Amino acid sequence: MSESRKPAKPTVQLENDRVIVTEWRFAPGAETTWHQHEYDYVVVPQTTGKLHIQTETEEIVAELVSGISYARTKGVKHNVVNQNEHEFVFVEIELK
């Protein structure tokens, strides 16, 4: 985590033998910190805005729209940063 960034706040809403559902809340400038998923996952944005996605090989600005989901595969080490001047929220569903 950058010294100047606050951590995003994850809240696990549900975990069972098939899924982990986590709500992520990002204050402006907050980040997840570097991490790697053990499972494929789906992200459901609850807010519209831009997130800065950093991987070991690239940096992407993702423009997300509330309610428009996307899916990713496990294994890519990354960090997610809220570039908006408002709180950003998404729900992450990891598929065990």
Secondary structure, DSSP 8 states (H G I E B T S, - for coil): --TT--B-EEEEEEE-SSEEEEEEEE-TT-B--SB--SSEEEEEESS-EEEEEEESS-EEEEEE-TT--EEE-TT--EEEEE-SSS-EEEEEEEE-
